[in-house]
C-alpha cells in the first residue's frame, strides 16, 4: 500500500540555521511525516563542512542525502564561472542557480515533496522565502529563532560549528563566495586562505568580474587592500 505520509524535504547547507531547522523538523514531524534531509555539495566549501555534516547525521539519527545536478557532477562553482564567463551580479551567482536551485528542481521531478524546510531565520525569511518556489514550513521563523539562537542551539547539543564560523565568517558557505561583495569579507579570505584568494583574484580578472564593492564602486578582487588589523 502506498504511504499516506506527507513528505518534507529539508535542505541542509552545512550551516547552523539549516542544521537546527532539520533537527526541529525531525523532532516535530518525524513520526507523522517522511522527512528527508538533503544536501547540495559544492567542492569549494571548507572541508570541515563535511565533518559537521557527519556530526549532524549522528545528531539527527538520519542519513543526509546528497543531491547533484546531473549535468554538473563535478559540483564545482569555479568550473561553472569559467564556463559561463560570469561570477556574480544582480541576478545572483550561476553556481547557486545550477548547483543548488536547478539541482533541486531536477530532483523534484522524480521525488514528491509536500513541504520544504530551509534555514531561513526570523531575520531573513520574509525576503529569502519570496524567492523560493514551493510550499515552505517556516520552522525557525515560526519560533522566532534568529542566527544567534541557532548558534546557541548547536552549542547546547554539544556540536562544534563548522570552521568558517569559528574563523569569524558569517556563513559556512564556499571559501571565497562570489556573492559576497564586502571588502571586509575578501580581506578575511585573503588572511585565512591566501591561495584561494589568489585563485579568485586571477579568475575574476580573467572573466572580467568585479565582485567587491566599496563606497559604491566595484573592484576586482586583486584591488582589495589588506585590512590594517590583519597586518
C-alpha positions as CSV (number, residue, x, y, z in Angstrom):
1,X,0.0,0.0,0.0
2,X,1.3,3.5,-0.9
3,X,2.2,5.5,2.1
4,X,-0.2,8.4,3.0
5,X,2.5,10.2,4.9
6,X,3.4,13.7,3.6
7,X,7.0,14.3,2.6
8,X,9.0,17.1,4.0
9,X,12.3,18.0,2.2
10,X,14.8,19.7,4.5
11,X,17.6,21.5,2.5
12,X,20.7,21.2,4.7
13,X,23.6,23.5,3.8
14,X,26.1,22.7,6.5
15,X,25.1,25.9,8.2
16,X,24.0,26.3,11.7
17,X,20.5,27.5,10.8
18,X,19.7,24.7,8.4
19,X,21.1,22.1,10.9
20,X,18.7,23.4,13.6
21,X,15.8,23.6,11.2
22,X,16.5,19.9,10.3
23,X,16.6,18.8,13.9
24,X,13.4,20.7,14.8
25,X,11.6,19.3,11.8
26,X,12.6,15.7,12.6
27,X,11.5,16.2,16.3
28,X,8.2,17.8,15.3
29,X,7.2,15.8,12.2
30,X,9.5,12.7,12.1
31,X,6.8,10.3,13.2
32,X,3.9,11.7,11.2
33,X,5.8,12.6,8.0
34,X,8.5,11.3,5.7
35,X,11.3,13.8,6.5
36,X,14.2,13.7,4.1
37,X,17.4,15.8,4.8
38,X,19.1,16.8,1.5
39,X,22.4,18.4,0.7
40,X,23.7,20.0,-2.5
41,X,27.5,19.6,-2.4
42,X,29.9,22.3,-3.7
43,X,33.6,21.4,-3.6
44,X,34.6,25.0,-2.9
45,X,33.2,24.7,0.6
46,X,35.6,24.3,3.6
47,X,36.4,20.6,4.1
48,X,35.3,20.9,7.7
49,X,31.8,21.3,6.5
50,X,31.8,17.5,5.8
51,X,32.9,16.8,9.3
52,X,29.9,18.9,10.5
53,X,27.6,17.1,8.2
54,X,28.7,13.7,9.6
55,X,28.2,15.1,13.2
56,X,24.7,16.2,12.2
57,X,23.8,12.8,10.8
58,X,24.6,11.3,14.2
59,X,22.6,14.1,15.9
60,X,19.6,13.6,13.6
61,X,20.0,9.8,13.6
62,X,19.2,10.2,10.0
63,X,21.2,9.8,6.8
64,X,21.7,13.0,4.8
65,X,21.0,12.5,1.1
66,X,23.3,14.2,-1.5
67,X,21.6,15.9,-4.5
68,X,23.7,16.6,-7.5
69,X,23.0,18.4,-10.8
70,X,23.2,15.6,-13.4
71,X,25.0,17.9,-15.9
72,X,27.5,19.2,-13.3
73,X,28.6,16.1,-11.3
74,X,31.9,17.9,-10.6
75,X,30.0,20.1,-8.1
76,X,32.5,22.9,-8.8
77,X,31.5,26.6,-8.6
78,X,34.8,27.6,-10.2
79,X,34.2,25.4,-13.2
80,X,30.8,27.0,-13.7
81,X,32.2,30.5,-13.5
82,X,34.7,29.6,-16.2
83,X,32.1,28.0,-18.4
84,X,29.6,30.9,-18.0
85,X,32.3,33.6,-18.1
86,X,30.4,35.2,-15.2
87,X,30.9,35.0,-11.4
88,X,28.1,37.1,-9.8
89,X,25.9,40.1,-10.2
90,X,22.4,41.5,-9.8
91,X,20.9,38.2,-10.9
92,X,22.9,36.3,-8.3
93,X,25.6,33.7,-9.0
94,X,25.4,30.9,-11.6
95,X,26.9,28.4,-9.2
96,X,23.9,28.8,-6.9
97,X,21.5,28.8,-9.8
98,X,22.8,25.5,-11.1
99,X,24.3,23.5,-8.2
100,X,21.5,24.3,-5.7
101,X,18.4,25.7,-7.3
102,X,18.3,23.8,-10.6
103,X,19.7,20.7,-9.0
104,X,16.8,20.8,-6.5
105,X,14.2,21.4,-9.2
106,X,15.5,18.4,-11.3
107,X,15.5,16.3,-8.1
108,X,11.8,17.2,-7.6
109,X,10.9,15.9,-11.0
110,X,11.3,12.4,-9.7
111,X,10.7,13.0,-6.0
112,X,7.4,14.0,-4.5
113,X,7.5,16.8,-1.9
114,X,4.7,18.3,0.1
115,X,6.7,20.9,2.0
116,X,10.2,22.3,2.0
117,X,12.2,23.4,5.0
118,X,15.2,25.8,4.7
119,X,17.4,27.5,7.2
120,X,15.6,30.8,7.0
121,X,15.9,32.6,10.3
122,X,13.5,35.2,11.6
123,X,15.7,38.0,10.3
124,X,15.6,36.8,6.7
125,X,12.6,34.6,6.0
126,X,10.5,37.3,4.5
127,X,13.0,38.3,1.8
128,X,14.5,34.9,1.1
129,X,11.3,32.8,1.1
130,X,9.8,35.1,-1.5
131,X,12.4,33.8,-4.0
132,X,11.7,30.2,-3.3
133,X,9.4,28.2,-5.5
134,X,7.2,25.8,-3.5
135,X,5.4,25.5,-0.2
136,X,7.6,26.2,2.8
137,X,7.4,25.3,6.5
138,X,8.9,28.2,8.4
139,X,10.3,26.1,11.2
140,X,12.8,28.7,12.5
141,X,10.8,31.9,11.9
142,X,7.6,30.4,13.4
143,X,9.5,30.0,16.7
144,X,11.2,33.4,16.4
145,X,14.7,31.9,16.1
146,X,17.5,34.0,14.7
147,X,21.0,33.2,13.8
148,X,22.4,33.6,17.3
149,X,19.7,31.3,18.6
150,X,20.8,28.7,16.2
151,X,24.4,29.0,17.3
152,X,23.3,28.6,20.9
153,X,21.1,25.6,19.9
154,X,24.1,23.9,18.3
155,X,26.3,24.6,21.3
156,X,23.8,23.1,23.7
157,X,23.7,20.0,21.5
158,X,27.4,19.6,22.1
159,X,28.3,20.1,18.4
160,X,31.2,22.0,17.1
161,X,30.3,24.6,14.5
162,X,32.0,24.5,11.0
163,X,35.4,26.1,10.8
164,X,34.2,29.0,8.7
165,X,32.1,30.3,11.6
166,X,35.0,29.7,14.1
167,X,37.2,31.9,11.9
168,X,34.7,34.7,12.1
169,X,32.8,34.3,8.8
170,X,29.1,34.9,8.9
171,X,28.2,31.8,6.9
172,X,29.6,28.3,6.3
173,X,29.3,28.5,2.5
174,X,32.1,28.4,-0.1
175,X,35.5,29.8,0.7
176,X,35.6,32.9,-1.4
177,X,31.9,33.1,-2.1
178,X,31.4,35.4,-5.1
179,X,28.0,36.5,-3.8
180,X,29.9,38.4,-1.1
181,X,30.7,42.0,-2.2
182,X,32.0,43.2,1.1
183,X,35.7,44.3,1.1
184,X,36.0,43.1,4.7
185,X,34.8,39.6,3.6
186,X,37.5,39.4,1.0
187,X,40.1,40.7,3.5
188,X,39.2,37.7,5.6
189,X,39.6,35.3,2.7
190,X,43.0,36.8,1.9
191,X,44.1,36.4,5.6
192,X,43.0,32.9,6.2
193,X,43.0,31.4,2.7
194,X,45.7,33.2,0.7
195,X,45.9,30.5,-2.0
196,X,42.2,30.5,-2.6
197,X,42.2,34.3,-2.5
198,X,44.8,34.3,-5.3
199,X,42.7,31.9,-7.4
200,X,39.6,34.1,-7.0
201,X,41.7,37.2,-7.9
202,X,43.1,35.6,-11.1
203,X,39.7,34.2,-12.1
204,X,37.9,37.5,-11.6
205,X,40.4,39.2,-13.8
206,X,40.2,36.5,-16.5
207,X,36.4,36.7,-16.6
208,X,36.2,40.4,-16.1
209,X,34.2,40.2,-12.9
210,X,34.3,42.8,-10.1
211,X,32.5,41.3,-7.2
212,X,33.8,43.6,-4.5
213,X,32.0,46.9,-3.6
214,X,33.4,49.8,-1.5
215,X,32.0,53.3,-1.4
216,X,29.5,52.4,-4.2
217,X,32.3,51.4,-6.5
218,X,33.0,47.9,-7.8
219,X,36.6,46.5,-7.6
220,X,38.5,43.5,-8.9
221,X,39.5,41.2,-6.1
222,X,43.2,41.9,-6.6
223,X,42.4,45.6,-5.8
224,X,41.3,44.7,-2.2
225,X,43.8,46.3,0.2
226,X,44.6,44.1,3.2
227,X,43.0,45.3,6.3
228,X,45.5,47.0,8.7
229,X,44.3,44.9,11.6
230,X,45.4,41.8,9.7
231,X,49.0,43.0,9.4
